[in-house]
Amino acid sequence: MTETAAKLRNKVAVITGGSSGIGLATAQLFAEQGARVAITGRNQAALDQAVAQIGHGALAVAGDVANVADLDRLFATVHQQLGAVDVLIVNAASYVLAPLADFTESMFDRVSNVNFKGTFFTVQKALPYLRDGASVVLTSSTVAEKGVPNHAAYAATKAATRSLARSFSAELLPRRIRVNVLTPGPVDTPVFESVTASKEEAEAAKAGMGQFAPVKRVATAREIAQASLYLATDDSSFMLGSELLIDGGIRTL
Ligand SMILES: NC(=O)c1ccc[n+]([C@@H]2O[C@H](COP(=O)([O-])OP(=O)(O)OC[C@H]3O[C@@H](n4cnc5c(N)ncnc54)[C@H](OP(=O)(O)O)[C@@H]3O)[C@@H](O)[C@H]2O)c1
């Protein structure tokens, strides 16, 4: 990538959940495009590994997005080390699946606290550090608008995310901060291993999801990162409070 072609040259981008899957692919792409990237996640070893993969002086700040004190520390550290934030990708999420009858209160609290509360306060805590004209991208999922067994609580948090983008975007209009939603269908990431008992089961779950999509495959994390890059830059300057659907045709066909 030549310096002149870089779409995020000298921009500061914060990506929550940047140590794995879509977040990691997005951090890699943004760094290739000239951004100074900061990532978060709870696991320090995973963050260290991700920073080595991303290169380009990426910064990792360990923390839990469900903990508002961690979010304060994240943005203060990013501001101190990299400066004001141009792009915020709210990507960290917890994928907690179970039948309605078996869903416990602690499962409900976990998925709500990370995906709904975490998204809300990630944006709130970023506000003092976001540059006017910044781009904020929230991450939803196609299941937000579909009835899928075992997904009730997770899907509801992703529907809440879609709603937050509308309200945030309206409120932040005077600062020209655009808030949009990226809505992926099934994507090839380690998340499948976190909800299955073995690698084989994870591969089978992924293959099943792929067959569910009209395009007959799951997305690569890089394909989702490319969509995130569009939302992050002025290429999408006429888009606000809106949604970019990257789902292999699931919702529409
Ligand atoms: N993969 C899919 O098929 C798919 C489809 C639609 C939407 N999505 C959405 O896309 C986003 C990324 O998914 P993915 O598949 O790439 O997930 P992933 O590979 O499991 O990565 C999740 C990332 O979030 C971090 N994270 C999780 N809980 C966190 C917390 N409480 N605080 C801070 N960081 C936390 C993880 O790091 P630690 O565990 O170390 O904290 C990791 O870096 C999520 O919002 C997900 O809902 C994914």
Ligand as a Chemical Component Dictionary entry (heavy atoms), coordinates in Angstrom:
data_LIG
# 
_chem_comp.id                   LIG 
_chem_comp.type                 NON-POLYMER 
_chem_comp.pdbx_formal_charge   0 
_chem_comp.three_letter_code    LIG 
# 
loop_
_chem_comp_atom.comp_id 
_chem_comp_atom.atom_id 
_chem_comp_atom.alt_atom_id 
_chem_comp_atom.type_symbol 
_chem_comp_atom.charge 
_chem_comp_atom.model_Cartn_x 
_chem_comp_atom.model_Cartn_y 
_chem_comp_atom.model_Cartn_z 
_chem_comp_atom.pdbx_ordinal 
LIG N1  N1  N 0  -18.697 -14.528 13.513 1  
LIG C1  C1  C 0  -19.932 -14.365 13.079 2  
LIG O1  O1  O 0  -20.495 -15.254 12.413 3  
LIG C2  C2  C 0  -20.672 -13.086 13.363 4  
LIG C3  C3  C 0  -21.898 -12.866 12.693 5  
LIG C4  C4  C 0  -22.602 -11.677 12.935 6  
LIG C5  C5  C 0  -22.097 -10.748 13.819 7  
LIG N2  N2  N 1  -20.919 -10.999 14.467 8  
LIG C6  C6  C 0  -20.450 -9.957  15.399 9  
LIG O2  O2  O 0  -19.139 -9.572  15.012 10 
LIG C7  C7  C 0  -18.379 -9.187  16.163 11 
LIG C8  C8  C 0  -17.082 -9.968  16.212 12 
LIG O3  O3  O 0  -17.373 -11.348 16.229 13 
LIG P1  P1  P 0  -16.236 -12.457 15.989 14 
LIG O4  O4  O 0  -16.921 -13.626 15.409 15 
LIG O5  O5  O -1 -15.073 -11.848 15.290 16 
LIG O6  O6  O 0  -15.852 -12.807 17.509 17 
LIG P2  P2  P 0  -14.553 -13.484 18.169 18 
LIG O7  O7  O 0  -13.628 -14.059 17.135 19 
LIG O8  O8  O 0  -15.070 -14.365 19.253 20 
LIG O9  O9  O 0  -13.831 -12.222 18.834 21 
LIG C9  C9  C 0  -14.468 -11.507 19.852 22 
LIG C10 C10 C 0  -13.526 -10.410 20.327 23 
LIG O10 O10 O 0  -14.197 -9.655  21.348 24 
LIG C11 C11 C 0  -13.419 -9.687  22.539 25 
LIG N3  N3  N 0  -14.319 -9.635  23.679 26 
LIG C12 C12 C 0  -15.308 -10.512 24.018 27 
LIG N4  N4  N 0  -15.894 -10.140 25.166 28 
LIG C13 C13 C 0  -15.273 -8.987  25.540 29 
LIG C14 C14 C 0  -15.426 -8.114  26.650 30 
LIG N5  N5  N 0  -16.339 -8.343  27.608 31 
LIG N6  N6  N 0  -14.621 -7.033  26.738 32 
LIG C15 C15 C 0  -13.688 -6.784  25.793 33 
LIG N7  N7  N 0  -13.490 -7.588  24.727 34 
LIG C16 C16 C 0  -14.281 -8.666  24.621 35 
LIG C17 C17 C 0  -12.615 -10.975 22.446 36 
LIG O11 O11 O 0  -11.427 -10.931 23.246 37 
LIG P3  P3  P 0  -11.403 -11.558 24.766 38 
LIG O12 O12 O 0  -12.205 -12.808 24.727 39 
LIG O13 O13 O 0  -9.960  -11.732 25.070 40 
LIG O14 O14 O 0  -12.038 -10.507 25.618 41 
LIG C18 C18 C 0  -12.257 -10.960 20.966 42 
LIG O15 O15 O 0  -11.197 -10.066 20.702 43 
LIG C19 C19 C 0  -19.308 -9.416  17.357 44 
LIG O16 O16 O 0  -19.971 -8.214  17.666 45 
LIG C20 C20 C 0  -20.318 -10.427 16.838 46 
LIG O17 O17 O 0  -21.538 -10.380 17.533 47 
LIG C21 C21 C 0  -20.203 -12.128 14.243 48 
# 
loop_
_chem_comp_bond.comp_id 
_chem_comp_bond.atom_id_1 
_chem_comp_bond.atom_id_2 
_chem_comp_bond.value_order 
_chem_comp_bond.pdbx_ordinal 
LIG N1  C1  SING 1  
LIG C1  O1  DOUB 2  
LIG C1  C2  SING 3  
LIG C2  C3  SING 4  
LIG C2  C21 DOUB 5  
LIG C3  C4  DOUB 6  
LIG C4  C5  SING 7  
LIG C5  N2  DOUB 8  
LIG N2  C6  SING 9  
LIG N2  C21 SING 10 
LIG C6  O2  SING 11 
LIG C6  C20 SING 12 
LIG O2  C7  SING 13 
LIG C7  C8  SING 14 
LIG C7  C19 SING 15 
LIG C8  O3  SING 16 
LIG O3  P1  SING 17 
LIG P1  O4  DOUB 18 
LIG P1  O5  SING 19 
LIG P1  O6  SING 20 
LIG O6  P2  SING 21 
LIG P2  O7  DOUB 22 
LIG P2  O8  SING 23 
LIG P2  O9  SING 24 
LIG O9  C9  SING 25 
LIG C9  C10 SING 26 
LIG C10 O10 SING 27 
LIG C10 C18 SING 28 
LIG O10 C11 SING 29 
LIG C11 N3  SING 30 
LIG C11 C17 SING 31 
LIG N3  C12 SING 32 
LIG N3  C16 SING 33 
LIG C12 N4  DOUB 34 
LIG N4  C13 SING 35 
LIG C13 C14 SING 36 
LIG C13 C16 DOUB 37 
LIG C14 N5  SING 38 
LIG C14 N6  DOUB 39 
LIG N6  C15 SING 40 
LIG C15 N7  DOUB 41 
LIG N7  C16 SING 42 
LIG C17 O11 SING 43 
LIG C17 C18 SING 44 
LIG O11 P3  SING 45 
LIG P3  O12 DOUB 46 
LIG P3  O13 SING 47 
LIG P3  O14 SING 48 
LIG C18 O15 SING 49 
LIG C19 O16 SING 50 
LIG C19 C20 SING 51 
LIG C20 O17 SING 52 
# 
